[in-house]
C-alpha cells in the first residue's frame, strides 16, 4: 500500500469479497489481510507520535494522498520554512 487511501480501498474490497455470495473470500485470508492492515496502521501511529514528540511538523508520507509529496516545515527566527516538491515557502509568524 502506498498510502492510507490505498489501504482503505483494499480493506473495503476485502469486505465486499467476504460478502460476495457467489465467490466468498476465505475467512483465514480475510483475517490475514486485517492483521497486515492493522500492522500498517500501528506503524503509521508510531510515526505520527514520533514526529509529535520530536517537534516535526511534516505529514508522514503514508497519510498523504497518492502522488503528493510531504511538506517539510522548519522553524525559523521569524516563522517557518516549508519545502514541498522543490518549492520553498517562508511563512511569517505572528
Secondary structure as UniProt FT lines:
FT   HELIX           4..19
FT   HELIX           27..53
FT   TURN            54..55
FT   HELIX           61..63
FT   TURN            66..67
FT   STRAND          72..75
FT   STRAND          79..84
FT   TURN            85..86
FT   STRAND          87..92
//
